[in-house]
Amino acid sequence: MAKKGQESNQNNQAAEGPKGCKAEDCKSKAKKFGFCLEHYELFMAGVLRGDGTKPVDYGRKLDQWKKKQAQKAA
C-alpha cells in the first residue's frame, strides 16, 4: 500500500495529462484532447490518429481534407 503523499502525487500527475501536442514533431501546447488547435482539426477529420501518429493512408486523407478546406473557402 502506498503512502498518502505518494497517492496524492500520482493522482495529480494523472489529472494533468500531456503538456505538449501529441502530433509527431509538434512542440505546441496541447489545447484539446492532447492536440494543439491545428492538429486537433486534423484529428477530428480523421487525418491523424488519437495517439498523434500518421495512418497508413495519411497522404490520401490529407489531400481529401485540403480539397474540402479549399471548397469551404471558395
N, C-alpha and C positions, 0 to 999 in steps of 0.2 A: 504494500500500500504506500502510495506517495505521500509526502508531507504536504501540509496545507499550502505552503508557499510555492511549492512546485506545481500543484494542481492549478492554482490561480494563474501562474505564469503560462502554463500550457493552454489554458482557456483563452487568455489574452492573445497569444500567438495565433491560435486557430481563428479567432474572430477578425484579426487584422487582414488576413489574406495577402495576396501578392501585391507589391507596391508598383511594379512596372508592368507594362503591356506584355501579354503572353505571346504576341506575334514574334516570329523569328526576326532578329536584328533590329528590333524596335526598342528605343530607350525612353519612350514617352511614359508618362504616368498613367496608370490604369484608371479609367473613369467608370465603365460599365462592364460587368461580368468579367473583369480582369483584362479588358482591352482598352486602348485609347479610343477616342471617338472615331478616328479614321478606320481603324481595324475592326471596331465594333460593327460598323456599317457593312464591311466585307464579311464578317462572321454571320450577321443576320441574313445576308444574301446567299450564304452557302459557299462563299469563295474560300473561307478559312475554316478549319476545324475548331472545335471547342478548346483544344489544347494549344492552339496557335500555330499548328503546323499546316503545311500546304497539302491538299489532297492530291491524288494521282493525276486527276484531270484538271489541275489548277489553271493551266493556260486557257482551256476551253471555257471554264467558268468565269475567269477574269474577262475574257473577250465578250462574253454574253452580258456581263454586268456593265462593262464600258458602253456597249451598244444601248443598253437600257438607260443609262445615265445620259447619253447623248440625245436620246429621244425625249427624255424629260426636259432637257434644257431647250430643245427646239420648239 
